[in-house]
Amino acid sequence: MLKVLNVSEVLNIFECAKEVDNEKVDINSALGRVLAEDVVACENLPGFKRSSVDGYALISNDTYLCSESMPAILKNKGSIVIGERPKYSLNEGECIYIPTGAMLPDGADAVAMIEDCEELGDEVLINKPTSRWENVVFEDDDVKIGEVVIKKGTVIEDRHIAVLAGLGITNVNVKRKVKATVISTGDELISPYEKREIPKVRDINGYYLTSALIKDGCDAKYKGISKDNEEELFTLVKESLEESDIVFISGGSSAGNRDFTINIMERLGEVLFHGIAIKPGKPTLMAKVGEKFIVGLPGHPLSCAVVYRFIMSELVDRMLGRIKVDNSLILKMGENYHKAKGREEYLPVRIEGGYAYPIYAKSSAISVMAKCDGFIKIERDLEGVMKEQEVIVMR
């Protein structure tokens, strides 16, 4: 008898997964990695008061009530060079030219925009009053010392690299990559590189899973195709466990007389479940071997893809301590859709004109993976979705 769990029970099982170890990498190698600890600013940014405009640094009180008809007349002390400390400090009645980004001189508390000023010899006419700290960026306006600028669990993107570089942080602690091995099973399978003879089937899941795992930040290896032979598959899985955190087996997860995955799991570890109450993807199973896992996924491509993307990727997230990013959309259903009660269903949909339309396909179909724009999850106790009903489309 199959030990079938619902999706929430499966996700609860993932709580037993431990996070992988940390490692330190240079920021040039950090793109796509998962932060193992908060990044805390060790300095203020920009670190000094600077001008946000081209203009004249001055003392704001010197421009009180000035106008074009009665400008404030200030002594011009020269100019500030960006990237250098100002050579002068300002006293009452003085100003100095300052470019955008340059450091504010001592004594100044504002910057008048250049279009509001007129230079006459060694004097500058200020035609508009400035308020205190107008057009000034403070030393900690961008980042404050002690501020958490990037949270633990964040997947490092190019924008985060910019922040790290700006703070002078060139090495960061990240989670090491989860090591995963993918094995496809079935006498009917051949490599995509081979010439196909009917009724042979090209291996789809091995290539999909390996690519999906790499996309999710894993160090994934494709071991190839195992024939429907229990000892051959057992040896392959056992060898793969020695170098992997997770071994994914595609096919052989049902209860047929050539489905050996359950036997291998029982020989190597503890079977956690054999079946998930979802459609597509029910014949999914999982075992724990020490701190490692074996996952058996359905052979049908759509079933395999749905189970990995919406369930098993959560296990990878857990092991990496990764913050989940929600990229879903809220749309309206384009037509009525009926389903049977008792199982969650992940329905492939296409998006058109702000509506989600179901794609009707069997779990063995592969073209739907290219045609669909996302999936909607229909809870197990519902009998379907009505036209115009709002749905969440998971991209």
Disulfide bonds with the S-S distance in Angstrom:
none
